[in-house]
Amino acid sequence: MAMRTLQGRQGVLCLLRFPWASSSQRVHARHASGAYYVLLPETPPDTSDDNAIMQFQSTPKFSAITAERCVTGCAKLAIQYETQLGNHIENLKDISKEKSFSEVFDPIEVVSVPLNTAWRTAKNLNYVAGSKRFREAFTRIHPQVERAKNERWISETLYYACKEVNANSANLTEFQQRLVALYLLEGRLNGIELQGAEKRRFIDTLKVLALERTNFRNRVMLCQGMFSHRIDNFSAVAEMPRNILAHMAEDSLNPSRGPWRLTLQQNIYIPFLENCTDRTLRWNAWNAYNNRASVTFNDRNLGNHKLIEELRQYRKDVAQLLGYENFAEMSMETKMAGNVENVLNMIETLKGRFKSVALEEITQLQEFARSEGFQDQLQVWDVAFWRKRHRQHLFKVDDDLVAEYFPLENVLKELFGLCNALFGITIKEATGEVEVWRDDVRYFKVFNEQGDEISSFFLDAYMRPADKLGGTWMEMGRERSELLSTSPYSYLILNLPRPVSPGSPSLMRFSDLLSLFHEFGHGLQQLLTMVPYSELAGQKNVEWDAVQVCARFMQHWLMEPTFLRKLSSHYSTGEKLPDDLLTLVLKSHKHLAAYDMMRQLYLSAFDMEIYISKNHWHEAMTRCWAEYMLLPLSQDDNHPCSFTHIFSDQYPAAYYAYKWSEMIGADIFAAFKEAGLEDPEKVRATGARLAETFLSLGGGVPASEVFRRFRGRDPSLEALEEHLEVK
């Protein structure tokens, strides 16, 4: 049995791996070596009858779910998963029995849905009811659940059973072929076909890679937490938003009274660069942020300089052991783009279209700064500050005034109306029909054109800094599974200001609208899926560079003046957003869009360069910066040392995915414009085609094929260029 070891002054304490046990359950026994073993019960006694988190056929009974029940319930389900998967794999070893699709995959579906549903319930509570106990519970649950589920990718018996099923692929449905292909690809990428020394080296490299990825992120977080700068001069922070100033102030109840503490947390750092009037202080913040985990930081032992090269080499070793030339080529196996050349062509083409426009934007920003008395050349740490002032000078948009035209209730009504016009679905609130985790959480049902309920979602709209994670997201709560007769439900989480008084509305800024429509685009794929297998339903196993496509598509509606005006309704008068203000809002949103494009292209190009070339990362950074960025690279800049997206998170050789999905989303919306946005019948016909492809097929069909079914061709960059007004 796997064990973990804790070093202490009293010797070695070995804990058998059962993290759900309370201290009262532990039984200590002294080993002959002098070490102590902690013997824990092998299986928690929980059942779906006495632990609500284990119930998956209905929506969660939140009143009965505690942090402790999350731990014991998920642990029990993880053990059941491992046990039943192990028994299933043992049965598959019988070579005398022909392997059918149902015999191979149905037993996995039966144990996957309950475990995934419980895990997602615990995850949601960790985010929205984030007491210390729920956070600790999810921290304990997550690795055990992931470890259990990963067993299906590393079983040779299951892999070769899938190969046997695949030999009769002509008799399989399209979704079944996709699921078999997924298991074969994941098995191959997990080294199942390797033998002997190569396999041992592969496994050892993956272990080291996992450890060093964690080390990379931990160093960044440690360095970020170590930085703190005291500010005593109120004039330097006088223009900061009051809520941010309250976070920084020593006395949060009196934000205008110092001192104030500058940190590198995103909610402080970004507004500080935008609003601090002291250029030296802005540089200090920028320099600290872009040197996290670099050798120039206070503690050189926390530097990631060498670790970047080691991570590159580990990934290259893994890729080459699997037969790929480099890690970027291997990455393309799970991407819509298909190959490195397609990615590089996209990046290079966009650079050619946007670089001159971005240069003009920066020139105009420089001229504006000079007109305001700034005599130096703009540097990267100046852009956020002068950008905000330039945007306000050009458009004079008052975000709070705009928000008065977008009360939440009207926005939801129009959003649901749009979904009805496009996809024929009806969304109705179902007050009091299910349990919620707070009284102000709402529950909605989704009905198809025939009036059948097909899915549902929870809405938690308001911010609660004390116990709710900031941000906006929509995540699956339960997947669709025909075998287990489960329909999907999701969690839509916003962080809007709570109404100032009973009966008053919650008002949404334009940025809030963009976030809501983005997340609802994710939700539409989750809720309208028609894939029968949970492993492929909704957004499960959609290619990484296509996950954001529907989210990007939905945001395009907000860029259409006619729809944005329809969406608006002043909270007190009901008046529509005035045309002149509407125009300014849209223009303001696209301010410095080409500059932003070039920065994203730089990061994408650097990411690909890192995993294709042999050049040292600093040389790659310098070369890519010179090609894409329009301001000089500071000799103090070591931002790759904290570029967690590509070195410790989910975007190695995949950062381009942001731009790729933006391109696809624009191309999809262009189909609606070509049909004619003013023609309801043509819009509905195009929406039906989108629902039948991207929204219903999810991960059940390769994304490139899904796009061809919708558009009748391969993707084009033209729609994205038109959207950003680049001719």
DONUTOR-632499 format. One line per field, with one value per residue (C-alpha): x, y, z. Coordinates in Angstrom, 3 decimals. Example, Ala and Ser with C-alpha at 12.3 -4.5 7.8 and 13.67 -1.06 7.14 Angstrom:
u	12.300/13.670;
v	-4.500/-1.060;
w	7.800/7.140;
END
This chain:
u	0.000/1.274/2.420/3.552/6.284/6.522/9.931/9.936/12.243/10.743/11.535/9.465/5.667/4.174/0.533/-1.337/-3.157/-6.631/-6.927/-10.579/-10.009/-10.492/-8.098/-10.591/-10.501/-6.740/-5.182/-1.451/0.818/4.535/6.622/9.702/11.892/10.749/8.582/4.890/2.266/-1.141/-3.678/-6.911/-10.197/-9.983/-13.411/-15.612/-19.043/-20.887/-23.639/-25.894/-28.644/-26.775/-24.403/-26.112/-23.017/-23.066/-26.545/-26.258/-29.731/-31.083/-29.621/-27.554/-29.230/-26.973/-28.418/-27.163/-23.682/-20.898/-17.173/-16.690/-19.325/-17.567/-14.370/-15.852/-18.333/-15.809/-13.319/-15.875/-16.756/-13.074/-12.450/-15.490/-14.247/-10.788/-12.180/-14.787/-12.418/-9.851/-12.409/-13.523/-9.967/-9.432/-12.470/-11.157/-8.080/-10.147/-8.892/-11.528/-14.286/-14.799/-14.814/-17.846/-18.110/-20.717/-18.752/-15.654/-17.135/-20.432/-18.829/-16.593/-19.591/-21.434/-18.707/-17.587/-20.814/-21.384/-17.733/-17.571/-20.851/-19.755/-16.355/-17.953/-20.357/-17.438/-15.531/-18.454/-18.866/-15.143/-15.585/-18.903/-19.174/-15.472/-15.144/-11.792/-13.342/-14.667/-11.327/-9.441/-11.941/-11.507/-7.723/-7.905/-10.436/-8.924/-5.696/-7.420/-10.192/-7.730/-5.526/-8.489/-9.702/-6.230/-6.079/-8.133/-5.411/-2.571/-4.100/-2.551/-5.431/-8.010/-5.883/-5.685/-9.370/-10.059/-7.858/-9.936/-13.131/-11.550/-10.872/-14.644/-14.994/-17.233/-19.952/-19.622/-21.550/-19.666/-19.644/-18.447/-15.603/-14.635/-14.611/-12.495/-10.085/-9.850/-8.855/-6.307/-4.742/-4.621/-3.153/-0.464/0.366/0.677/3.356/1.429/3.142/6.620/8.613/11.544/14.075/12.181/9.045/10.959/12.601/9.219/7.616/10.571/10.571/6.846/7.320/10.109/8.164/5.129/7.299/9.148/5.941/4.729/8.055/7.832/4.401/5.250/8.282/6.204/3.562/6.155/7.883/4.578/3.658/7.015/6.695/5.131/5.734/4.517/3.094/2.628/1.870/-1.884/-1.435/0.179/-2.960/-5.667/-7.072/-7.340/-10.891/-12.178/-12.717/-9.103/-7.851/-9.718/-7.852/-4.545/-5.217/-4.050/-7.461/-9.925/-12.778/-10.948/-9.346/-8.173/-5.990/-2.645/-0.396/-1.238/0.357/1.154/1.199/1.403/-2.037/-3.892/-6.754/-4.205/-1.403/-3.434/-5.467/-2.253/-0.518/-3.592/-4.122/-0.912/0.316/3.903/5.873/8.644/6.152/4.574/7.972/8.682/5.466/6.033/9.649/8.730/5.885/7.962/10.842/8.946/11.024/13.942/17.541/17.064/14.415/15.389/15.884/17.996/17.094/13.585/14.735/13.197/15.920/17.421/14.115/12.700/15.420/14.899/11.144/11.767/14.124/11.778/8.947/11.195/12.323/8.709/7.753/10.708/10.157/6.668/8.034/7.523/10.188/9.423/6.858/4.956/4.306/3.046/0.805/-0.997/-2.411/-5.065/-5.660/-8.041/-5.192/-3.818/-0.178/2.498/2.505/-1.138/-0.429/2.650/0.801/-1.996/0.451/2.496/-0.566/-2.074/1.254/1.352/-2.170/-1.970/1.599/1.344/-1.985/-0.521/2.439/0.006/-1.845/1.360/2.388/-0.938/-0.576/2.903/1.609/-1.221/1.152/3.381/0.388/-0.230/3.322/5.055/8.453/9.962/9.581/6.832/7.970/5.928/5.234/3.717/1.118/-1.608/-1.520/-1.568/-3.935/-6.641/-6.271/-6.169/-9.307/-11.123/-9.915/-11.175/-14.481/-15.316/-17.292/-18.548/-18.731/-21.163/-23.466/-23.435/-24.241/-27.501/-28.796/-28.040/-29.909/-29.303/-32.934/-33.369/-30.017/-31.019/-34.402/-32.784/-30.019/-32.594/-34.624/-31.594/-31.071/-34.705/-34.402/-31.175/-31.640/-35.345/-34.751/-36.776/-35.191/-37.503/-36.752/-37.859/-38.085/-38.269/-38.130/-34.613/-32.252/-29.675/-26.626/-27.857/-31.250/-30.260/-29.037/-31.480/-32.282/-33.309/-34.582/-33.875/-36.593/-36.306/-38.758/-41.007/-41.303/-39.151/-36.789/-33.273/-30.979/-30.757/-28.376/-27.841/-27.102/-25.099/-24.968/-23.541/-20.094/-19.270/-15.589/-15.546/-16.522/-16.754/-13.993/-13.856/-14.443/-17.069/-17.414/-19.884/-18.962/-20.671/-22.227/-23.320/-22.692/-25.253/-25.294/-27.866/-26.786/-27.531/-30.386/-28.769/-29.362/-26.770/-26.838/-24.281/-23.205/-23.191/-21.214/-21.042/-19.602/-21.878/-22.395/-25.297/-28.289/-27.863/-31.369/-34.268/-36.066/-33.224/-31.462/-27.947/-26.314/-23.853/-20.907/-20.002/-17.153/-19.714/-21.832/-18.820/-18.065/-21.673/-22.052/-18.639/-19.517/-23.006/-21.352/-19.554/-22.839/-24.686/-22.286/-22.761/-26.554/-27.479/-25.225/-26.727/-23.720/-24.823/-21.515/-20.397/-16.746/-17.611/-20.714/-20.763/-17.239/-15.614/-12.637/-13.236/-9.844/-8.060/-7.896/-11.643/-12.951/-13.398/-15.091/-18.748/-17.835/-16.166/-19.135/-21.618/-19.526/-19.863/-23.539/-22.522/-20.519/-23.650/-25.232/-28.770/-28.590/-26.724/-29.389/-32.112/-30.289/-30.339/-33.110/-32.388/-33.143/-35.433/-36.787/-36.626/-34.953/-32.563/-28.866/-28.491/-26.917/-24.000/-23.127/-23.549/-21.081/-18.562/-18.873/-18.044/-15.180/-13.771/-13.802/-11.603/-9.114/-5.557/-6.996/-4.125/-1.561/-3.291/-3.288/0.466/1.145/-0.906/0.863/4.222/3.348/2.014/5.119/7.427/5.545/5.903/9.558/10.320/9.080/10.384/13.832/17.014/17.752/18.031/14.767/16.298/17.430/13.985/12.356/14.608/14.024/10.248/9.949/11.772/9.388/6.112/6.367/6.498/8.158/11.716/12.441/13.783/17.012/15.305/12.474/12.449/8.733/9.178/10.322/6.735/4.940/2.996/0.571/3.165/5.568/3.342/-0.268/-2.291/-0.901/2.549/2.769/-0.884/-0.948/-2.008/-5.363/-6.685/-6.227/-7.301/-10.634/-11.099/-10.603/-13.108/-15.660/-15.480/-15.850/-18.952/-20.554/-19.752/-22.090/-24.955/-24.010/-23.838/-27.298/-28.584/-28.980/-32.147/-33.879/-35.242/-35.877/-32.341/-30.884/-32.938/-31.833/-28.189/-28.703/-30.232/-27.135/-24.897/-26.967/-26.730/-22.943/-20.932/-23.540/-24.806/-21.731/-19.244/-16.325/-18.177/-16.750/-13.329/-13.613/-12.239/-15.001/-17.620/-16.541/-16.720/-20.245/-21.292/-19.368/-18.812/-15.112/-11.965/-11.541/-10.614/-8.961/-10.995/-13.870/-11.526/-9.799/-13.142/-14.323/-11.246/-11.672/-8.365/-8.631;
v	0.000/3.479/5.431/8.968/9.775/12.715/13.545/14.746/15.031/11.916/9.687/8.732/8.711/6.726/7.442/4.842/6.770/7.344/11.138/11.122/9.666/11.904/11.794/9.696/7.010/6.577/3.535/3.736/0.690/0.590/-1.127/-3.142/-0.530/2.100/3.949/4.439/3.424/5.044/2.377/3.774/2.150/1.119/2.307/5.041/3.656/6.363/5.407/7.438/6.930/8.753/11.056/13.510/14.249/10.660/11.114/11.913/11.292/14.581/18.024/18.283/18.460/21.272/21.527/18.002/18.447/19.355/19.608/16.317/14.629/15.936/14.209/10.890/10.711/11.492/9.134/6.322/6.962/7.127/3.773/2.282/3.663/2.149/-1.160/-1.555/-0.354/-2.874/-5.685/-4.587/-4.589/-8.029/-9.315/-7.830/-10.045/-13.007/-13.286/-15.857/-13.243/-10.828/-7.236/-5.152/-1.400/-1.732/-4.408/-2.209/1.241/0.829/-0.290/2.803/5.079/3.554/4.489/7.761/9.764/9.461/10.273/13.228/14.664/14.479/15.963/18.852/19.521/19.728/21.936/24.342/24.597/25.243/28.258/29.683/28.597/28.813/28.377/27.066/23.619/23.412/24.612/22.020/19.354/20.029/20.125/16.607/15.346/16.561/14.522/11.326/11.693/12.610/9.661/7.302/8.605/8.555/4.785/4.358/5.968/3.734/0.264/-1.854/-4.316/-1.566/-0.067/-3.290/-3.985/-0.607/-1.640/-4.766/-2.691/-0.307/-3.188/-3.259/0.526/0.276/-1.098/1.739/4.998/8.241/9.008/5.504/5.815/9.123/7.639/4.680/7.031/9.165/6.196/5.015/8.469/9.037/5.589/6.165/9.620/7.973/5.655/2.381/1.215/1.820/-1.127/-1.837/0.910/3.424/2.954/3.286/6.464/7.796/7.205/8.671/11.752/12.309/12.111/14.675/16.884/16.884/17.807/20.578/22.060/22.365/23.850/26.435/27.592/27.533/29.733/32.267/32.314/32.590/35.504/37.186/36.877/38.182/41.563/44.401/48.126/50.782/53.982/57.050/59.672/59.855/61.771/58.684/56.575/59.249/58.080/54.418/53.013/53.274/49.525/48.835/51.586/49.950/46.684/48.545/50.791/49.908/51.114/49.621/51.624/54.847/54.198/57.799/57.526/55.819/54.095/51.842/48.522/47.651/43.929/41.907/40.373/40.813/42.774/45.296/45.215/45.929/48.872/50.243/50.382/52.068/54.667/55.401/58.886/58.235/56.726/55.449/53.553/52.104/50.941/49.412/47.395/46.387/45.402/43.245/41.568/40.779/39.472/37.044/33.874/35.416/35.665/39.396/38.759/38.957/35.211/33.709/30.212/30.860/31.596/29.721/30.590/27.116/25.374/26.735/24.926/21.759/21.780/22.245/19.283/17.021/17.766/17.224/13.874/12.777/13.797/12.066/8.876/8.846/9.367/13.115/15.509/17.990/18.772/21.266/18.525/16.263/19.029/19.265/15.756/17.220/20.521/21.640/23.372/19.933/20.816/23.334/24.866/25.919/27.626/29.442/30.519/32.012/33.875/35.174/36.230/38.126/39.808/41.005/42.450/44.053/45.217/48.458/49.267/48.604/50.872/53.654/53.091/53.373/56.482/58.115/57.085/58.639/61.874/62.013/61.426/64.249/66.563/65.809/66.770/63.371/64.038/60.526/57.690/55.255/52.034/48.905/49.922/53.207/51.736/50.851/54.323/56.370/53.974/54.571/58.322/58.270/56.121/58.465/61.488/60.036/58.542/59.954/56.836/56.715/52.987/53.552/55.612/52.866/50.282/52.111/50.867/47.204/45.952/42.248/41.148/42.801/41.485/37.937/38.353/39.533/36.907/34.141/35.729/35.677/31.977/31.325/33.242/31.468/27.941/27.543/26.866/28.361/29.182/29.479/30.123/27.335/29.015/26.673/23.447/22.431/23.179/25.969/26.799/30.336/32.007/34.369/31.574/30.929/27.849/27.779/25.016/24.736/23.398/22.421/23.444/20.508/21.703/18.931/19.806/19.036/20.656/23.228/25.591/27.437/31.177/32.690/36.346/38.493/39.003/37.757/38.503/36.632/33.222/33.337/33.314/36.420/36.176/34.755/31.169/28.526/24.929/21.598/20.142/16.846/15.416/13.944/10.135/8.085/4.916/6.412/8.653/11.847/15.260/18.041/20.880/23.652/26.374/29.978/32.149/35.950/38.526/41.522/44.233/43.379/45.755/48.717/48.286/45.805/46.180/47.997/46.304/44.985/46.992/45.530/47.323/46.550/44.352/42.397/41.882/40.527/38.110/36.911/36.287/34.604/32.190/31.551/30.518/27.822/26.948/26.490/23.705/22.115/22.392/21.620/18.627/15.599/13.318/10.175/9.491/11.577/11.357/13.403/15.349/19.118/20.492/17.266/16.446/19.310/20.213/22.754/25.437/25.070/25.207/28.995/29.101/29.308/31.735/34.009/33.684/34.851/37.941/39.075/39.846/42.605/44.233/44.571/48.011/46.811/43.988/46.022/48.693/46.042/44.618/47.990/49.377/52.115/50.800/53.719/55.044/52.003/54.139/52.530/53.331/56.540/55.973/58.333/56.661/53.218/54.097/55.379/52.206/50.004/52.200/52.371/48.581/48.313/50.941/49.629/46.340/45.890/46.464/43.803/41.500/41.911/41.128/37.942/37.004/37.621/35.288/32.680/32.875/32.690/29.651/27.825/28.873/27.473/24.025/23.979/25.578/24.800/28.448/29.433/30.893/34.357/34.385/33.205/35.943/38.631/37.484/37.143/40.453/42.250/40.737/41.388/44.032/47.736/49.056/48.225/45.143/46.265/44.627/44.161/42.118/38.394/37.717/34.122/33.140/33.650/32.570/29.846/29.362/27.535/26.175/24.899/25.164/23.869/25.913/24.530/24.829/25.906/29.584/30.343/28.752/32.131/33.613/30.451/30.300/34.029/33.437/30.554/32.479/35.448/33.159/31.556/34.915/36.034/33.279/35.021/38.382/36.855/35.358/38.767/39.738/41.656/38.506/36.416/33.340/33.256/33.926/31.050/28.728/29.595/29.186/25.755/24.756/26.008/24.113/20.928/21.228/23.121/23.127/19.554/17.640/18.953/16.558/13.853/14.911/16.466/20.268/20.721/18.477/20.270/23.573/22.182/20.914/24.354/26.516/24.163/25.037/25.451/28.497/31.953/34.944/37.487/37.683/38.386/41.148/42.688/42.469/44.367/46.800/45.995/46.428;
w	0.000/-0.845/2.200/2.921/5.406/7.783/9.223/12.825/15.781/17.325/14.371/11.344/11.441/8.580/7.732/5.738/3.018/4.448/4.809/5.884/9.340/12.364/15.282/17.237/14.555/14.532/16.155/16.929/16.956/17.632/14.966/15.867/14.163/16.632/14.099/14.688/12.141/12.191/11.254/9.888/8.890/5.257/4.194/5.671/6.642/4.640/2.198/-0.067/2.534/5.300/3.379/1.043/-1.006/-2.285/-3.794/-7.495/-8.944/-7.539/-6.983/-3.773/-0.355/0.776/4.291/5.013/3.524/5.935/5.327/7.151/4.998/1.901/2.978/4.031/1.159/-1.560/0.060/0.061/-3.576/-4.547/-2.873/-4.577/-7.881/-7.444/-6.210/-8.923/-11.617/-10.380/-10.467/-13.915/-15.214/-13.720/-15.599/-18.847/-18.604/-19.756/-23.326/-24.209/-24.015/-26.907/-25.680/-26.667/-26.153/-23.412/-21.561/-21.509/-20.849/-18.993/-15.689/-15.778/-16.407/-13.449/-10.953/-12.605/-12.431/-8.643/-7.870/-10.269/-8.970/-5.333/-6.135/-8.024/-5.151/-2.739/-5.185/-5.483/-1.713/-1.402/-3.696/-2.500/1.133/1.724/5.430/6.549/7.031/3.448/2.056/4.076/3.033/-0.665/-0.301/1.165/-1.359/-4.602/-4.824/-3.766/-6.352/-9.100/-8.191/-8.374/-11.745/-13.291/-12.874/-16.042/-18.150/-16.975/-17.108/-19.854/-19.649/-20.209/-22.985/-24.940/-24.332/-25.965/-28.875/-29.270/-29.274/-31.758/-34.154/-34.745/-34.959/-38.030/-35.757/-33.235/-33.137/-33.679/-29.950/-29.130/-31.639/-30.027/-26.530/-27.598/-29.399/-26.255/-24.095/-26.650/-26.953/-23.200/-22.675/-25.289/-23.861/-20.458/-21.826/-21.900/-25.081/-23.669/-22.362/-20.062/-19.420/-21.535/-19.467/-16.196/-17.472/-18.624/-15.230/-13.357/-15.581/-15.058/-11.291/-11.339/-13.747/-11.451/-8.478/-10.289/-11.687/-8.119/-7.057/-9.840/-8.748/-5.042/-5.584/-7.488/-4.762/-2.007/-3.696/-4.374/-0.717/0.456/-1.247/0.701/0.418/2.863/1.387/3.561/0.917/0.263/-2.984/-4.540/-3.938/-3.930/-7.289/-6.261/-6.128/-2.579/-2.149/-3.218/-0.940/1.932/1.238/1.302/4.296/7.786/8.941/6.437/7.958/7.160/3.726/3.304/6.375/5.939/5.913/2.952/2.102/-1.533/-2.323/-5.539/-5.256/-8.557/-6.999/-5.672/-8.240/-11.403/-9.996/-8.489/-11.888/-13.344/-10.634/-8.731/-9.674/-8.526/-11.429/-9.157/-7.034/-10.178/-11.390/-7.989/-8.132/-11.757/-11.097/-8.116/-10.010/-13.091/-11.004/-8.828/-8.509/-10.385/-9.176/-8.646/-5.986/-2.332/-1.849/-4.645/-3.460/-4.773/-8.324/-11.268/-13.804/-13.888/-13.265/-16.545/-18.480/-16.462/-17.096/-20.809/-20.846/-18.868/-21.276/-24.255/-22.810/-22.282/-25.825/-27.442/-25.463/-26.969/-30.465/-30.957/-32.129/-29.362/-26.682/-28.870/-31.418/-28.646/-27.303/-30.634/-30.148/-27.855/-29.690/-32.401/-34.260/-35.137/-35.742/-34.857/-38.338/-38.040/-34.735/-36.003/-39.149/-37.065/-34.834/-37.758/-39.762/-36.842/-36.199/-39.808/-39.544/-36.093/-35.524/-37.505/-35.839/-32.403/-33.222/-34.104/-30.822/-28.797/-30.736/-29.892/-26.250/-26.140/-27.651/-25.127/-22.217/-23.434/-23.728/-20.043/-19.077/-19.271/-20.860/-20.890/-23.359/-22.430/-20.812/-20.200/-16.587/-17.816/-20.154/-17.635/-16.045/-19.241/-20.977/-18.407/-18.668/-22.448/-22.627/-20.264/-22.242/-25.514/-24.398/-20.957/-20.052/-16.476/-15.673/-12.803/-15.025/-17.672/-14.979/-14.213/-17.570/-16.819/-13.732/-13.270/-13.638/-17.015/-18.231/-17.308/-19.012/-22.251/-22.084/-21.692/-24.477/-26.760/-26.014/-26.879/-30.163/-31.106/-29.823/-29.061/-25.365/-22.512/-19.148/-16.132/-12.497/-10.158/-6.771/-3.800/-5.816/-4.728/-1.877/-2.260/-0.152/0.646/0.637/-2.198/-4.499/-7.345/-9.425/-13.089/-15.356/-19.087/-21.435/-25.096/-27.828/-26.988/-23.385/-21.924/-19.069/-20.282/-17.692/-14.920/-13.167/-9.886/-9.824/-6.967/-8.019/-5.221/-3.774/-0.285/0.311/3.607/2.245/-1.555/-4.125/-6.325/-10.073/-12.414/-13.624/-14.752/-14.042/-14.502/-11.377/-12.912/-16.373/-18.712/-18.762/-20.641/-18.848/-15.421/-16.627/-15.344/-16.870/-16.508/-14.015/-13.571/-11.156/-12.427/-10.027/-10.260/-7.882/-8.320/-5.702/-3.452/-3.820/-1.496/-0.067/-0.257/-3.556/-5.275/-8.207/-8.567/-11.369/-13.867/-15.393/-18.988/-17.758/-15.703/-18.828/-20.709/-17.875/-17.626/-21.369/-21.486/-18.711/-20.051/-23.307/-21.332/-19.680/-22.958/-23.924/-20.525/-20.491/-24.116/-24.599/-26.303/-25.880/-23.998/-22.204/-19.217/-20.315/-23.424/-22.392/-22.198/-22.212/-21.035/-23.260/-25.669/-27.172/-24.990/-27.683/-28.356/-24.769/-24.913/-28.334/-27.260/-24.480/-27.030/-29.367/-26.741/-25.955/-29.567/-29.009/-26.615/-29.405/-31.543/-30.935/-31.627/-29.112/-26.480/-26.682/-26.329/-23.324/-21.564/-19.383/-16.857/-13.384/-12.474/-15.798/-18.079/-20.752/-23.224/-23.238/-25.310/-28.719/-28.104/-24.790/-26.349/-29.110/-26.579/-24.485/-27.473/-28.647/-25.134/-24.916/-28.027/-26.863/-27.470/-28.749/-31.210/-28.440/-26.355/-29.365/-29.826/-26.174/-26.388/-29.618/-27.947/-25.069/-27.507/-29.694/-26.664/-25.372/-28.702/-29.028/-25.596/-26.572/-30.143/-30.101/-28.198/-27.391/-23.743/-22.444/-22.010/-25.626/-26.734/-24.669/-26.167/-29.742/-29.428/-27.606/-30.409/-32.969/-31.213/-28.528/-29.354/-26.218/-25.135/-23.059/-19.701/-18.608/-15.230/-16.736/-15.889/-16.306/-17.620/-14.125/-12.961/-16.161/-14.394/-17.310/-19.402/-16.790/-13.980/-15.143/-18.090/-20.984/-21.935/-25.739/-25.566/-24.609/-28.185/-27.261/-26.093/-29.567/-31.376/-29.542/-30.105/-33.828/-33.899/-31.835/-34.217/-37.232/-35.728/-35.006/-38.553/-39.777/-37.980/-39.455/-42.917/-42.453/-41.344/-37.686/-38.546/-39.872/-36.950/-39.095/-40.496/-37.048/-35.651/-38.457/-37.846/-34.094/-34.645/-36.619/-33.807/-31.235/-33.293/-33.533/-30.930/-28.172/-28.420/-29.586/-26.988/-26.706/-28.623/-31.994/-32.779/-32.628/-36.136/-37.478/-35.376/-36.908/-40.440/-39.813/-38.669/-41.132/-44.061/-44.237/-42.136/-39.845/-41.146/-39.466/-41.408/-38.925/-36.013/-37.974/-38.859/-35.257/-34.082/-36.983/-38.660/-42.399;
END
